Amino acid sequence: MKGAEIARHDHQRNKSEIVNIVKEMFSLNKWGDEQYKRKLQELVTKDEELVKEVIRKIKTEKDTV
C-alpha cells in the first residue's frame, strides 16, 4: 500500500471509532458525559491530523509521478 492509501485507511478507521463512541454515548444515555466528550474530542483532533496527512501524502505522491 502506498502512503496515501495507508493514511486514508487510518482516517476511515478513526471515523468508525468516532461513530462507535457516539452510538455508545446514545445507547448508554451518556450524551454530555465529560469522559465521552474528552474521548470524542481526542478522536476528532486525531481525525483532523489524519486528513492533513492524507492530503500531504496525496500531493507528495502526485509530485513524484
DODO-975829 format. One record per residue (C-alpha): residue number from 1; chain; x, y, z. Coordinates in nm, 3 decimals. Each point is the difference from the previous one (the first is absolute). Layout:
N
NUM/A/X/Y/Z;
...
***
This chain:
65
1/A/0.000/0.000/0.000;
2/A/0.118/0.348/-0.077;
3/A/0.027/0.268/0.266;
4/A/-0.322/0.174/-0.104;
5/A/-0.193/-0.328/0.006;
6/A/0.125/-0.079/0.349;
7/A/-0.089/0.350/0.118;
8/A/-0.349/-0.031/-0.152;
9/A/-0.046/-0.334/0.172;
10/A/0.103/0.151/0.335;
11/A/-0.243/0.287/-0.058;
12/A/-0.286/-0.242/-0.074;
13/A/0.080/-0.204/0.310;
14/A/0.002/0.314/0.214;
15/A/-0.335/0.110/-0.143;
16/A/-0.142/-0.339/0.095;
17/A/0.127/0.049/0.355;
18/A/-0.173/0.339/0.016;
19/A/-0.328/-0.153/-0.116;
20/A/0.031/-0.283/0.252;
21/A/0.064/0.243/0.288;
22/A/-0.305/0.206/-0.098;
23/A/-0.216/-0.314/-0.023;
24/A/0.125/-0.113/0.341;
25/A/-0.072/0.342/0.150;
26/A/-0.359/-0.014/-0.124;
27/A/-0.060/-0.363/0.097;
28/A/0.128/0.058/0.354;
29/A/-0.174/0.337/0.023;
30/A/0.340/0.160/0.070;
31/A/-0.035/0.288/-0.245;
32/A/0.189/0.289/0.154;
33/A/0.199/-0.222/0.238;
34/A/0.342/0.159/0.049;
35/A/0.194/-0.324/-0.055;
36/A/-0.173/-0.059/-0.333;
37/A/0.041/0.364/-0.103;
38/A/0.375/-0.026/0.060;
39/A/0.031/-0.324/-0.196;
40/A/-0.207/0.138/-0.285;
41/A/0.207/0.320/-0.011;
42/A/0.322/-0.205/-0.012;
43/A/-0.135/-0.200/-0.294;
44/A/-0.116/0.313/-0.184;
45/A/0.341/0.162/0.047;
46/A/0.169/-0.320/-0.118;
47/A/-0.232/-0.005/-0.302;
48/A/0.094/0.356/-0.093;
49/A/0.366/-0.098/0.011;
50/A/-0.066/-0.311/-0.209;
51/A/-0.181/0.205/-0.265;
52/A/0.300/0.234/-0.021;
53/A/0.229/-0.302/-0.034;
54/A/-0.214/-0.150/-0.278;
55/A/0.009/0.329/-0.193;
56/A/0.376/0.036/0.051;
57/A/0.072/-0.356/-0.115;
58/A/-0.225/0.030/-0.305;
59/A/0.180/0.320/-0.102;
60/A/0.338/-0.163/0.059;
61/A/-0.093/-0.304/-0.206;
62/A/-0.133/0.215/-0.285;
63/A/0.324/0.198/-0.003;
64/A/0.207/-0.318/-0.035;
65/A/-0.203/-0.132/-0.294;
***
